[in-house]
Structure formats: structure tokens, C-alpha cells
Amino acid sequence: MQRSFLLLLVVLAGAWAVNTTIPLKLMGGFTPMKYQCVGRVSDIWADVLFLIESSDMITKSGFRQVIAFITATTKKMTIGQDEKQTRVGFITYGEEAKLIYDLDHWRSTEKLSDLVQKIPYVKSSGTNIAAAIALANKVFNSPTHRPNVPKVMVIVANGLKKGSQNPIPVATAFKDFGGIIITIEYTQYDNIQVPILKKIASEGYNIRSNDEDFSVRTLTNMLLQANCFCPDHYVPFRVNNPEFGCFVTAKIPSMWRDAAEMCRAVEEGKLVKVENEEKAAFIMKLVGPKKEAWIGLRYYGNKFQWTDGTKLNADDFNLWPEDIKELNGPHCVSMYQDQKDKKYYWRAGKCLEDMRYVCEVQPCSASNYCSEPVFMYRQKHRALLPAPPPPPN
């Protein structure tokens, strides 16, 4: 009887040992990244200046059609002067540029309903886009501009006459300091393209009125994208795209739990989650060569779990260099680059070690309002196309 009982204990112990081996596929798997530039058009909070051509290259009827299109666009947004609202202003240009309405003029969306009758058609002989951009930049640099919101120009043009001032330098300067330029090629009677508008626009922000899919939604999607950016001191993944998160490297090392708490306390962030090898390389570049850094993965209660609450499953992406056998007690995961094969790996170790780490936060967006001013050089923006459409209002 005693011998049978001991044999049963041995069998159970063996079964327990097998079950505690963590069933993970090594160096592979797939984990989707979460697209974070989301939100409703009605929740956009930006300062938007519309720069509208009013030259003799566009007819009065065409000019009114442009204003009607802009009015339809603004009706989708919440226009006003409060912090979580969009402010709009209007500049017309021909030979010269003129500010028709400043950013602090409009108090509600309803007030723009008869905009078609309020903006005059000039029929000027020139097409001075450069002057319009310079005037818009002056408005953005005035005390009326809110320092925490995106600066967006929407330029609607039918063309650029020969001999006009080159608008590219002033447009480039605006974009280099974080501004977004959306250009709309308005075609009335032919299909002649205006190549310079694409050069003026931020990358991915040029559209044409005769495109098959051109609509109000085309423009509102771009405004949603323009309203997505990283907080000050954070850098976006893939250099210019904040769609998949914003990141900052801690300057001094810490234990895993303290690192996780620090990330959570600032901008409601988290220790970084690694979903693919491209992101692993990006994170290790932030940390620096020959460094090991904490990531937001921890082993506790017989499972690996990220700080966002998701479990690391067998088919998920991982960088384990070898089988992860039985772990006794909590373990925290770090990432390093092997100096021989130059590949990136994960290591499960004691949580009381001190290492550098990277915090990850959501970008500021229509669904994530950021109140802090952006003082430093803000990253340039480019649209990640195709982007998923926003949910219906």
C-alpha cells in the first residue's frame, strides 16, 4: 500500500513537472500591433486654417462650391473656442493674401452654416500661395494659437501661375516645425495636375477633387490623422508615425516593478510591449548599444503577461533564445542584443535587477486629449495609408 502511494506521488510529480514547461514557439509567432490614431471627427481638437484660392483661375461658381465643401466638412466637427474643440480660420489669396476670419472668431458649428455668403470672391490676377502660407504661419505664431494643439493648413488651389513666388520654402519651414499641410487640387474643367501642391503638402496629405473616392470623409480622415502626435519628449515608432505608440527612454536604471510604476504614473503609460522584430530593433536603438532593458512582460502565477493585461500565448511573437522551462516564482523579462549574431533576445530573470527601460504611451489624438504644451521640435507627420476609417459619429 505504502509502495503504491509513493509510486502515485512520483507519477503526479512527473506530470506536474511536464505541465510547468511553458509551451512557447521559439523566435517567431505573430502579435498584431494596435492602431492608435483613432477617434471621432466630432472629437478633433486642432487649429485649422483654410487657405482658399480666389483668383481668376477659378470661377465664382467654383469658388462657392469650394466654400460649400468646406462648410460640409466643418459640420462634422465641433467648432468652438473650448479646449477640446476645433477652431477654424479662413484666408483667401490671389495676388495677395487676406485673413478673412481669425481662429478666435467662430464660437459654434452652427455659425458656419451660411459661410458661402460670407467669404468674398475676389477674382484676383495672381496665385500667391506663398503669401497665404506666410500669413497663416503668422496667425499660428500669434497669441491666439493654442500651444498644445496641432497646426493645420488646408490649401485649396486650382493652379499656380508662372512667375508666382515659389511656395515650397515657406511650406517646408512650417512643416519642419510640426505643422501639417493638406492640399486639395480643385479641378474645374480639365484633368491637369498641379504637381507643386503635392510638394507643398505633408507626405500623404495631397488629394484631388476629381479622385473617384474624393469626399468630405477624405478630408475629415486626414484631419483625424493630423490630430495624432506624440507628447513632448516622446518619439513615435517608425520615425514619423505615431499610429503605433510613442516612446521615451529612462535615463537611469530601475527594478522592474518600479519601472512599471514610473511608466504608469507618467501619461498613463506602460513598460514597452514588443510585438515584432522591427519594434525590438527600434527599442534597442533607443536604449543604446550593449545595453539590456526591461520590457513589459512578467511571469507570475504560471503565465507570462504584459503590463497591458494581455497574456503571452504560444503563437504570439517572442524572442526566446531557448526553451523556457519551469520558473520558480515571479520572473521579469528583459531584452538584449547578442554581440555575436547581432540578433535580439528575451531573458527571464529576477525582478530585483536594475536595468534601463522604455515607457510606451498612447499618442495624443481625437480620443486622447493632451493639455500640455508642445514646446520642442515636434516630429513631422505623414499619413499611414490606408488608414482605417473612423467610427461613425
N, C-alpha and C positions, 0 to 999 in steps of 0.2 A: 504493500500500500504506500509506504513512505517513498519507495523507489519510483513508483508510478507518478506520485505527486512531484518529485524532483524532475522527472522527465518532462512533465507538463510545464513546469516553470521554465525549463530550458527552451522548449518549443515556443512558449509565449515570448520569452526574451528575444529569441531569434526573430520572431515576427515583428516585435516592436522595433528592433534594430533596422529591419528592412523598410518599415514604414517611415522611419525618420530620415531616410535618404531623400533629399529634395529633388523631385523629378523635373529637372530643367534641361532644355536643349542648350548645348554649349555654343557660344559665339554665333548667335543667329536669332531667329524669331522675328516677329513683327509687332510693333506697338504704334498705333496711329497717333499723330500729333493733333492737338485740339486747336482749331482755328478760333482766334480770339478777337478779331476785329468785327464784333457783332453789335447789334442794337437796332432800334427802330429809327426811321428817318425823323420822326417827331421828337426824338431824344437827342438829336445832334446839337452840340454846343460849340459854335465856331463863329468867327468874324469873317463874313463873306462879302467881297466887293465884286459887283458885276461891272465889267468894262465892255460897253456896247458900242460898236461902230455906228456912226451917224453921218456917213459920207455919201457922196453922190454915186458910189459903187453899189449902194443898197437902196432900193426903192422905199417910199414911205410905207407902202403896204407890207413890204418885207420887214421893215423896222418894227412895225406894230406886231407882226407875227412873232418876232423875237421877244418883245416885251410880254406878249401873251404866254409864250412858253415859259419865260422866267416866272411870271405870276403863278402859273400852274405848279411850278417846282416849289416855290415858297409856300404854297398852300399845304404841302406835305409836311412842312417843318413847323416848329413852334417858334415864331418870331417874337422878339421882345428884348428887354434890357436886363432881365434877371440872369443870374449866373449860369443856370442850366438851360439857357435858351440861345437861339441863333440870332445874331444881329446881321443885318444886311445893309449895304450901301450901294449907290449907283453912280457910275461915271460914264459919260458919253464922250466920244472922241471923233475927230475928223482931222482937220489941220491942227487943231488944238484940243486939249483935254479939259473937261469941266466936271467938277464934282456937283452932281445934282442933289443927292441925298447922302449925308454922312451916316456913319454907323450908329450914332446915338439918336437918330430921327424916329425910326419906326418902333411903335410900342406893342403892336399885336399883329398877328397874321391877317386878321380881318381888314386892317387898314390898307393892306396892299391890293385889295380886290379891284380897285379902279386905277391901277398903276399905268395901264395902257394910255390913259388920257393925261397922265401927269408928267411923263417924260417927253420932252420936246424932240422932234425930228429936225436936225439942223441942215442936212444935205450939204456938208462941207466938201471942199475940193481935195482935201488931204486925207491920209490914213496914218496918223501919227500914233501908232501903238506904243512906241517907246515913251511918249509923253504921258499916255494913260497909265502905263505901269509905274512910271516915276511918281505920278500923282497918287496912285493907290498906295505905293510904298510910304509916301509922306503921311497919308492917313493912318496907316498901320503903326507908324512910329510916333504918332501923336498921343497925348494923354488919354484919348478916348478909347484906345485899344486895350483890351484885357490881356494881361501878360501870360495868363495860363491857357489861353485858347489857341487853336490853330489859325493861322493867317492864310486865307484862301482867296485867290483871284479867279474869276470865271470870265474869260475873254471870248466874246462872240464877234467874229470877224468874217467879212466876205472876201477880203483880199488885202494886199499891201502894194500900193502904187510904187512904181520905180522912182527913185530919188528920195524915198522916205528914210528917216533915220533908222538905223539898224536897232531893233528892239532886243536882240539876243543878249548883249552885255548887261543891261539893266535887269532883264528877266533872270539871268544866271545869278546875279548878285542876290536877288530876292530869294531864289531857291536855295542858294548856298547857306543862307541863314535860317533855314527851316520853313520857308514859305512854300505853299503849294499853288501851282498854276494849272488850271483846267482850261483848255482851249476848245472852242466849238467852231468848226468851219461851217459857216452858213452858206449854202449853195442855193441860189435862186433859179437860174435858168440853164446852167450847164453843169458839167461834172469836173470842172477844172479844180485841181487840188491846190492848196496853199501850203507848200512844204515848210515854210518858216514857222507856221503855227505849231507843228509837231516839235520843232527845235525849241520853241518858247516854252512849251508845256513841260510839266514834270513827267518823268517817264511813265508811260501807261495812261496818261490823263488827257489825251487828244482824241476828240470824237468829231464825226461829221454828220451834218443834218440829213444827208441822203443815204446814210447807212441803213440797211434793212431793219436793224434792231434798235434804231435810234428812238428814244422816248424820254419822257420825264424821268422814268426809273433809271435810265442810263446815267443821267446826271446825279440823281439822288444817291445811287450806289457809289459814285465817285466821291461825293461829299461825305458819305459814311466812311469811306476809306481814308479820306483826308483827315477825318476826326480821330484817327487811330495813330497814336505815337507813344513813345516811351517817356516815362517820367525823367526828370533831370537826374543825371549821373548814371542812368541805366542805358545799356546798349541793346539794340534789337538783334535777334537771331538772323543769320544770313545777311549781315551788314546793314541793309536798308529796310528790311521788312519786319515790322513789329507784330505781324499777324500771328506769330508763334511764340510770343513772350518777350520779356525784357529782363536783362541780367546785370548783376553787379557783383564784383569780387570783393570779399572781405580782405582787408589789408593786414589783419593779424589772425593767427590760428585760434581755434577753439575746439572744445569737445563737441561731439555730435549733438547732444541734446541742447546745449547752449547755442550752437549754431542754428539749429532748427527754431529755437525760441526767438533768436535775433531776427531771422528772416520773417517770421510770422509777425513780429512787432512792428516792422517797417513795411508800409504799403500792403499789409496783409499778404505777404509773400510766403514762399516755401523754399526749402532746400531743393536744389535743382533736380528735375526729373530727366532722365536720359532715355529717349525713345528711339534713337538711331545713331549710327556711327558718325554721321555728319555733325550731329549735335554734340557728341562726345568730343570730337576734334575741336569744335567751337569752344566748349567749356574749358578744355585743357589749354587752349591758346590764351584764354582769359587768365587762367591760374598761373601760367608761366612754365618754362621748360624744367624738367626734372623735379616737378612738384607732384605731390599726391593730395587729393582733395576729397572731402566728404561729398557724397551725393545724398539725395533724399530717400534712400532705401534703407530699411531696417528689418532685421529678423527678430521676431518676437511672437511667442505663442505658436510655434511650429509653422510660421509662414513669413514670407518676405512681403513687406508692404511699403508703399511710397507715402510720403507725408501728405499727399492729397487724398489719402484714404483708399486708393486703388491697390489691389493685390497684384503681385508679380506672378503671373501664370506660366505654365510650362511652355506655351507657344509665344510668349512675349519676347521682345528683343532683350538680349542680355550680352554681357561681355565677360562672362565667367571663363577663366583660363583652364579650369579643370572641374571635375565633378565636385559638387558641394555635398559633403557627407553630413553626418549628424553634427549639429551645433548645440552646444550646451549653454543655455541661457541666451540673453539678448546679444546680438551682434549688429554692428553698423557697417555700412558699405562705403568704401572709398573707390576712387578711380585714379589710375596712373597710366603713364606711357612707358612701355618697355623700351629700354635704351638700345636693345639689340635689334629686335624686329620692328620697332617703331609703331607697334600696334597698341591700342588702348584696351585696358583690362579692368575688371572689378575685383575688389578684395573685401571679404567679410572679416572684420577684426573687432577688437574690443572697442567699445564706445567711449572709453575714457582717454583714448589717444587724442592729441591735439593736432589739428590739421587746418589748412586753408579750406575755404568753401565758397560756393557761388549761390546767391539768392536769385530766385526767379519770381517775377511779379507779372500780373496781367497788364497789358498796355492800357493807357487812357483811351477811352472810346465812348461811343454813344451809350453804351451800357455800363461804363465805369468812369464816372466823373472825377477829375483830378483838379483840386483847387490850388495847388502850389504853383507859383510862377515858374516858368521855364527860362532861366537866365543864360545858361551855357549854350554853346553851339548845338542846335538840335539836328538830329540825323536827317538827311534828305529822305524823301519819301518816293516810293514807286509802287504802283499798284501791282498786286499779285493777281494776275488774271489767268484763268477766270476765277472770280471770287464768288462764293455762294451768295445768293440773293438774301436780302434782309427779310426777317419775318414780316407778315402783313401788319399794318397799323390797326 
